[in-house]
Amino acid sequence: MSFGRRRQGKVLILCVFTAAVVGVVLVSFLQLGQSHENYVARSQSWNLALPAAEAGLEEALTHLNYAKSKSLESNGWIKEKDGFSKKRVLNSAEYYQVKLNTDKKKATVTSTGYVRAPLSTNYISRTVVVTATKTNMIYSKAMIGRKHIRAGKGTLIDAYDSTDSKYSTGGKYDAAKRKDNADIASSSTKKNSISVEKTKVYGSADTGASGGVEFKNNASLGDATWVNGGKVGGQPGKVTSEFVYDYPPVEAPFTSGVPPSGGMYGKVDAQYVLTSGNWQLGTVSLKKPLVVATNATAVLYVTGDFKAEANIVISPGATLKLYMAGHKFEVKDKDVSINDNDPSRFQYYGLPSNKDVRFSKKGETAMSGLIYAPNAKIKMEGENDFYGSIVGKCIHMKHNGAFHYDDSLRSKETDFDIYIVDGWSED
């Protein structure tokens, strides 16, 4: 009996020991599984913190680029000793804190995304720092058409550089020194987003995704070797479909300005003489020249239509920014000259209500300037010479007209320069 009891006791101890071992192993596996779940959840939270930080970056850059005349201390942004900051709660478990520091040409944005850690009240964070440089994107090409570009019937599109004697003479266009980077582009995705007929384009063409360029009547587009060599169609590599462009809206430059008066300026009997300051007119019928005085920086806000049958004269060292709220701007007379000067001296900005910009079919109108009118159809239909850069809803050019892009405009400052990201790092 005692032997059997001892044997039963040993079996019982063995069973208890085995059960304990199995229990320990089972608990270990359960803890391992729970730890794995916690690690996965924590990893997911860590990954989610980056999009939260990126959301802060996006808001900061949007605010920086579109605050314009408004103070950066707006839309919930708080002014601090070293810049501006904002906090935004995305949901009950996510938020971001972003800081913005800027000067005239550079900006630094520091954004930290926070996501609540699993089974905790603490937060996991990730910080991203970007640097951005203020860049002229509006006049980066010769022509940009939001809907389409139509160039035909013997037209010419090429480039020069008013700041480089290798590509200009006395700062003026010289056909013997032309450049072949007069790039044109359309945001349209249609197969004929850009149509060139019997036209020479010394540059490239770019359209929206799946868009295309249509060539008719021996039109040629490419570098100087291609075009001057008598090649037709688009040079390989010069026609692409990757164009993406942001069209910032134009707003009125001020709520009210002073109406200008006329008189003799030098030997010119002027209908209007503009000195430095803010000027405002309703409907304009220009029968005598409009003159901007020497070294003046003038802003003219026109609320009605503008018909020009006389010259717009920009004196040496002067600049005119013309904001058009009227439906139509029209150069009516056959031989009107607009700014016989550096194109950046005449800047035309069309508000959303400005739908029509046209230059006479007759004569030889000449214009040197910048046109940014993203809601307007722009027509250059005479034997006209244009110098500068154009952005419009639609651009139509024909009747042996010529367009010469001033390549120096890429580095000029405009009222619509935007900050482009050029550096990225994670802390």
C-alpha positions as CSV (number, residue, x, y, z in Angstrom):
1,M,0.0,0.0,0.0
2,S,2.7,2.5,0.9
3,F,4.5,1.8,-2.4
4,G,1.3,2.5,-4.4
5,R,0.6,5.7,-2.5
6,R,4.2,6.9,-3.1
7,R,3.8,6.1,-6.8
8,Q,0.5,8.0,-7.0
9,G,2.2,11.0,-5.2
10,K,4.9,11.1,-7.8
11,V,2.4,11.0,-10.6
12,L,0.5,13.8,-9.0
13,I,3.6,15.9,-8.6
14,L,4.6,15.2,-12.2
15,C,1.1,16.3,-13.4
16,V,1.2,19.5,-11.3
17,F,4.7,20.3,-12.6
18,T,3.7,19.6,-16.2
19,A,0.6,21.8,-15.8
20,A,2.7,24.6,-14.3
21,V,5.2,24.4,-17.2
22,V,2.3,24.4,-19.8
23,G,0.8,27.3,-17.9
24,V,4.0,29.3,-17.9
25,V,4.5,28.6,-21.6
26,L,0.9,29.5,-22.4
27,V,1.2,32.8,-20.4
28,S,4.5,33.6,-22.2
29,F,2.9,33.0,-25.6
30,L,-0.1,35.2,-24.6
31,Q,2.2,37.9,-23.3
32,L,4.3,37.6,-26.5
33,G,1.2,38.0,-28.6
34,Q,0.0,41.0,-26.6
35,S,3.5,42.5,-26.8
36,H,3.4,42.0,-30.6
37,E,0.0,43.6,-30.8
38,N,1.3,46.6,-28.7
39,Y,4.4,46.9,-30.9
40,V,2.2,46.8,-34.1
41,A,-0.2,49.4,-32.7
42,R,2.7,51.6,-31.6
43,S,4.3,51.3,-35.0
44,Q,1.0,52.2,-36.7
45,S,0.7,55.2,-34.4
46,W,4.3,56.2,-35.2
47,N,3.5,55.9,-39.0
48,L,0.3,58.0,-38.6
49,A,2.2,60.8,-36.9
50,L,4.0,61.6,-40.2
51,P,0.9,62.3,-42.2
52,A,-0.3,64.5,-39.4
53,A,3.0,66.5,-39.5
54,E,2.6,66.7,-43.3
55,A,-0.8,68.1,-42.9
56,G,0.7,70.9,-40.9
57,L,3.3,71.6,-43.6
58,E,0.6,71.8,-46.2
59,E,-1.5,74.3,-44.2
60,A,1.6,76.4,-43.4
61,L,2.7,76.6,-47.0
62,T,-0.8,77.4,-48.2
63,H,-1.1,80.1,-45.6
64,L,2.3,81.5,-46.6
65,N,1.5,81.6,-50.3
66,Y,-2.0,82.9,-50.2
67,A,-2.0,85.3,-47.3
68,K,-0.8,87.9,-49.8
69,S,-1.7,91.4,-48.6
70,K,-3.2,89.9,-45.4
71,S,-1.1,89.6,-42.3
72,L,0.4,86.2,-41.5
73,E,-1.3,86.7,-38.1
74,S,-4.7,85.6,-39.5
75,N,-6.7,82.4,-40.0
76,G,-5.9,81.2,-36.5
77,W,-2.1,81.8,-36.7
78,I,-0.5,83.3,-33.6
79,K,2.4,85.7,-33.7
80,E,5.3,84.6,-31.5
81,K,8.7,86.0,-30.8
82,D,10.4,83.9,-33.5
83,G,7.6,83.6,-36.1
84,F,4.0,82.3,-36.2
85,S,2.4,79.1,-34.9
86,K,-0.8,77.2,-35.1
87,K,-2.2,74.0,-33.6
88,R,-5.0,72.0,-35.3
89,V,-6.8,69.0,-33.8
90,L,-7.5,66.4,-36.5
91,N,-9.5,64.0,-34.3
92,S,-9.7,62.8,-30.8
93,A,-6.4,61.0,-31.1
94,E,-4.4,63.2,-33.6
95,Y,-3.2,66.8,-33.8
96,Y,-0.3,68.8,-35.2
97,Q,1.6,71.8,-34.0
98,V,3.3,73.9,-36.7
99,K,5.7,76.9,-36.7
100,L,6.5,79.3,-39.5
101,N,9.5,81.5,-39.9
102,T,9.9,83.7,-42.9
103,D,11.9,86.5,-44.5
104,K,11.7,88.2,-47.9
105,K,13.0,85.2,-49.9
106,K,13.2,82.2,-47.5
107,A,10.9,80.3,-45.2
108,T,11.3,77.5,-42.7
109,V,8.3,75.4,-41.5
110,T,8.6,73.1,-38.6
111,S,5.6,70.7,-38.1
112,T,5.1,68.1,-35.5
113,G,2.4,65.5,-35.8
114,Y,1.0,63.9,-32.6
115,V,-0.9,60.5,-32.4
116,R,-2.1,59.0,-29.1
117,A,-0.1,55.9,-28.1
118,P,-2.1,52.7,-27.8
119,L,-3.6,52.1,-24.3
120,S,-2.2,55.3,-23.1
121,T,-2.8,59.0,-22.6
122,N,0.6,59.9,-23.9
123,Y,1.3,60.9,-27.5
124,I,3.8,59.6,-30.1
125,S,5.3,62.5,-32.2
126,R,7.2,63.0,-35.4
127,T,8.7,66.3,-36.6
128,V,9.4,67.4,-40.1
129,V,11.3,70.6,-41.1
130,V,11.2,72.0,-44.6
131,T,12.8,75.1,-46.1
132,A,11.3,76.9,-49.1
133,T,12.4,79.7,-51.4
134,K,10.2,82.4,-52.9
135,T,10.0,81.7,-56.7
136,N,8.5,83.3,-59.7
137,M,6.3,80.6,-61.2
138,I,3.9,82.9,-63.1
139,Y,6.3,84.0,-65.9
140,S,8.5,80.8,-66.0
141,K,7.4,80.2,-69.6
142,A,6.6,82.3,-72.7
143,M,2.9,81.4,-72.8
144,I,0.6,79.5,-70.5
145,G,-3.0,78.8,-71.5
146,R,-5.3,77.4,-68.9
147,K,-7.6,75.9,-71.7
148,H,-5.6,76.1,-74.9
149,I,-3.1,77.9,-77.1
150,R,-3.7,78.5,-80.8
151,A,-0.8,79.9,-82.9
152,G,-1.0,80.0,-86.6
153,K,-0.8,81.6,-90.0
154,G,2.8,82.5,-90.0
155,T,3.5,83.4,-86.4
156,L,6.8,83.2,-84.6
157,I,7.6,82.4,-81.0
158,D,11.2,82.7,-79.7
159,A,13.2,84.1,-76.8
160,Y,15.9,86.6,-75.9
161,D,17.5,87.9,-72.7
162,S,17.3,91.6,-72.0
163,T,20.0,91.4,-69.4
164,D,22.6,89.5,-71.5
165,S,24.3,91.1,-74.5
166,K,24.9,87.6,-75.9
167,Y,21.2,87.3,-76.4
168,S,20.1,90.9,-77.0
169,T,21.4,94.2,-78.3
170,G,21.1,97.1,-75.9
171,G,18.6,95.1,-73.9
172,K,16.4,94.7,-77.0
173,Y,15.4,91.7,-78.9
174,D,17.7,90.8,-81.8
175,A,16.7,88.0,-84.2
176,A,20.4,87.3,-84.8
177,K,20.8,86.5,-81.1
178,R,17.6,84.7,-80.4
179,K,17.4,82.0,-77.7
180,D,15.5,78.7,-78.2
181,N,13.8,78.4,-74.8
182,A,10.5,80.1,-75.5
183,D,8.5,77.3,-73.8
184,I,4.7,77.2,-74.1
185,A,2.3,75.2,-72.0
186,S,-1.4,74.4,-71.4
187,S,-3.1,72.7,-68.5
188,S,-5.6,71.1,-70.8
189,T,-5.7,67.3,-71.2
190,K,-7.2,67.5,-74.7
191,K,-5.4,66.1,-77.7
192,N,-5.1,69.5,-79.3
193,S,-4.4,71.5,-76.1
194,I,-1.8,73.3,-78.1
195,S,-2.2,73.9,-81.9
196,V,0.5,75.4,-84.0
197,E,-0.1,76.1,-87.7
198,K,2.6,77.4,-90.1
199,T,4.4,78.5,-87.0
200,K,8.0,78.4,-85.8
201,V,8.4,77.8,-82.0
202,Y,11.9,78.0,-80.7
203,G,11.3,76.0,-77.5
204,S,9.3,73.2,-76.0
205,A,5.6,72.5,-75.4
206,D,4.0,70.9,-72.4
207,T,0.4,69.9,-71.7
208,G,-1.7,68.3,-69.0
209,A,-1.6,64.6,-68.6
210,S,-2.8,62.8,-71.8
211,G,-2.9,66.2,-73.6
212,G,-1.2,66.8,-76.9
213,V,0.2,69.2,-79.5
214,E,-1.3,69.5,-83.0
215,F,1.0,70.5,-85.9
216,K,-0.4,71.9,-89.2
217,N,1.0,73.4,-92.3
218,N,4.7,72.6,-91.8
219,A,4.7,74.0,-88.2
220,S,8.0,73.4,-86.4
221,L,8.8,73.3,-82.7
222,G,12.2,72.6,-81.1
223,D,15.7,74.0,-80.7
224,A,17.4,76.3,-83.2
225,T,19.0,73.4,-85.0
226,W,15.7,71.7,-85.5
227,V,13.7,74.7,-86.6
228,N,16.4,76.4,-88.7
229,G,17.1,73.0,-90.3
230,G,13.6,72.9,-91.8
231,K,12.3,70.1,-89.6
232,V,8.6,70.0,-89.2
233,G,6.5,68.8,-86.2
234,G,7.8,68.6,-82.7
235,Q,11.4,67.7,-82.0
236,P,11.7,64.5,-79.9
237,G,11.9,65.3,-76.2
238,K,10.5,68.8,-76.7
239,V,6.8,67.8,-76.5
240,T,5.7,66.4,-73.1
241,S,2.4,65.9,-71.2
242,E,3.5,66.6,-67.6
243,F,2.4,70.2,-67.0
244,V,0.9,71.1,-63.7
245,Y,0.3,74.8,-62.8
246,D,-1.4,76.6,-60.0
247,Y,-3.4,79.7,-61.1
248,P,-3.5,82.0,-58.0
249,P,-6.6,84.3,-58.1
250,V,-6.1,88.1,-58.7
251,E,-7.7,90.4,-56.1
252,A,-8.3,94.1,-56.2
253,P,-5.0,95.8,-55.1
254,F,-6.9,98.3,-52.8
255,T,-10.5,99.4,-52.0
256,S,-10.2,102.9,-53.3
257,G,-7.7,105.0,-55.2
258,V,-7.3,108.5,-56.6
259,P,-8.4,109.3,-60.2
260,P,-5.4,110.6,-62.1
261,S,-5.4,113.8,-64.2
262,G,-3.6,114.7,-67.4
263,G,-1.4,117.5,-68.8
264,M,1.9,118.0,-70.5
265,Y,4.7,115.6,-69.4
266,G,7.8,116.8,-71.2
267,K,6.7,117.1,-74.8
268,V,3.8,114.6,-74.4
269,D,0.2,115.8,-74.1
270,A,-1.0,113.1,-71.8
271,Q,-4.6,112.1,-71.0
272,Y,-3.3,110.7,-67.7
273,V,0.0,111.2,-65.9
274,L,0.7,108.7,-63.1
275,T,3.3,109.3,-60.4
276,S,4.0,106.8,-57.5
277,G,0.9,105.8,-55.7
278,N,-2.5,104.1,-56.0
279,W,-4.7,105.3,-58.9
280,Q,-8.3,104.3,-59.8
281,L,-10.4,104.7,-62.9
282,G,-13.8,103.4,-64.1
283,T,-14.3,102.9,-67.9
284,V,-11.3,104.2,-69.8
285,S,-11.2,105.4,-73.4
286,L,-7.6,106.4,-74.0
287,K,-7.5,108.9,-76.8
288,K,-4.2,110.5,-75.7
289,P,-1.2,108.8,-74.1
290,L,-1.1,107.5,-70.6
291,V,2.3,108.3,-69.1
292,V,4.0,106.9,-66.0
293,A,6.5,109.5,-64.7
294,T,10.2,108.8,-64.4
295,N,11.1,106.4,-61.6
296,A,7.5,106.2,-60.4
297,T,5.9,103.0,-59.1
298,A,2.3,103.3,-60.0
299,V,-0.7,100.9,-59.4
300,L,-3.7,101.6,-61.6
301,Y,-7.0,99.8,-60.7
302,V,-9.5,100.0,-63.6
303,T,-13.1,98.8,-62.7
304,G,-14.6,99.2,-66.1
305,D,-13.6,98.4,-69.7
306,F,-10.3,99.8,-71.1
307,K,-10.0,100.9,-74.8
308,A,-6.6,102.1,-75.9
309,E,-6.3,104.2,-79.0
310,A,-3.1,105.9,-77.8
311,N,0.3,104.8,-76.3
312,I,1.0,103.7,-72.8
313,V,4.4,105.2,-72.0
314,I,6.5,103.9,-69.2
315,S,9.2,106.5,-68.5
316,P,12.8,105.4,-67.5
317,G,13.0,103.7,-64.1
318,A,9.2,103.6,-63.8
319,T,6.8,100.6,-63.3
320,L,3.0,100.3,-63.9
321,K,0.9,97.6,-62.4
322,L,-2.5,97.6,-64.1
323,Y,-5.3,95.7,-62.4
324,M,-8.2,95.1,-64.6
325,A,-11.7,94.4,-63.2
326,G,-13.5,95.4,-66.3
327,H,-14.7,92.8,-68.8
328,K,-12.5,93.9,-71.7
329,F,-9.1,95.4,-72.3
330,E,-8.7,96.3,-76.0
331,V,-6.0,98.0,-78.0
332,K,-8.1,99.4,-80.8
333,D,-5.9,101.6,-82.9
334,K,-3.6,100.2,-85.6
335,D,-0.2,101.4,-84.2
336,V,-0.3,101.6,-80.5
337,S,2.9,101.1,-78.4
338,I,2.6,99.8,-74.9
339,N,5.8,100.2,-72.9
340,D,8.8,100.4,-75.2
341,N,10.9,99.2,-72.3
342,D,11.9,96.2,-70.1
343,P,8.8,93.9,-70.0
344,S,8.7,93.8,-66.2
345,R,8.0,97.6,-66.2
346,F,4.4,96.9,-67.4
347,Q,2.5,94.3,-65.4
348,Y,-1.1,93.5,-66.3
349,Y,-3.3,91.5,-63.8
350,G,-6.8,90.5,-64.8
351,L,-9.3,89.9,-62.0
352,P,-11.8,87.0,-62.4
353,S,-14.2,89.5,-64.1
354,N,-11.7,90.3,-66.8
355,K,-12.6,87.9,-69.6
356,D,-11.4,89.6,-72.8
357,V,-7.9,90.9,-73.7
358,R,-7.4,91.7,-77.4
359,F,-5.0,93.6,-79.7
360,S,-6.1,95.0,-83.0
361,K,-6.0,92.9,-86.2
362,K,-4.8,96.0,-88.1
363,G,-1.4,97.7,-88.0
364,E,1.6,96.8,-86.0
365,T,0.8,97.2,-82.3
366,A,3.8,96.6,-80.1
367,M,3.7,95.6,-76.4
368,S,6.4,94.9,-73.9
369,G,5.0,93.6,-70.7
370,L,3.6,90.8,-68.6
371,I,0.0,89.7,-68.8
372,Y,-1.5,87.5,-66.1
373,A,-5.2,87.1,-66.7
374,P,-6.1,83.4,-66.0
375,N,-9.8,83.9,-66.8
376,A,-9.4,85.9,-70.0
377,K,-9.3,85.0,-73.7
378,I,-6.2,86.7,-75.0
379,K,-6.1,87.5,-78.7
380,M,-3.1,88.8,-80.6
381,E,-4.4,88.8,-84.2
382,G,-2.5,91.5,-86.0
383,E,1.1,91.7,-87.3
384,N,2.1,92.6,-83.8
385,D,5.3,92.2,-81.9
386,F,5.0,91.2,-78.2
387,Y,7.9,91.0,-75.7
388,G,7.5,89.4,-72.3
389,S,5.3,86.6,-71.0
390,I,1.6,85.8,-71.0
391,V,-0.8,83.6,-68.9
392,G,-4.4,83.4,-69.9
393,K,-7.4,81.2,-70.1
394,C,-7.0,80.9,-73.9
395,I,-4.3,82.4,-76.1
396,H,-4.9,83.1,-79.8
397,M,-2.1,84.3,-82.1
398,K,-2.1,84.7,-85.9
399,H,-1.6,87.0,-88.9
400,N,2.3,86.9,-88.9
401,G,2.5,88.2,-85.3
402,A,5.6,87.5,-83.3
403,F,6.1,86.7,-79.6
404,H,9.5,87.1,-78.0
405,Y,9.9,85.7,-74.4
406,D,12.3,87.6,-72.2
407,D,14.2,84.9,-70.4
408,S,15.4,87.3,-67.7
409,L,11.8,87.3,-66.4
410,R,12.4,84.0,-64.6
411,S,14.4,85.8,-62.0
412,K,12.2,88.9,-61.6
413,E,10.0,89.3,-58.6
414,T,6.2,89.5,-59.0
415,D,3.2,90.0,-56.8
416,F,2.4,86.3,-57.2
417,D,5.7,84.7,-56.4
418,I,5.2,81.5,-54.3
419,Y,7.4,79.6,-51.9
420,I,8.7,76.3,-53.4
421,V,10.0,73.6,-51.0
422,D,13.7,73.0,-51.6
423,G,14.7,71.2,-48.4
424,W,13.2,68.4,-46.2
425,S,14.4,66.7,-43.1
426,E,13.0,64.8,-40.1
427,D,14.1,65.4,-36.6
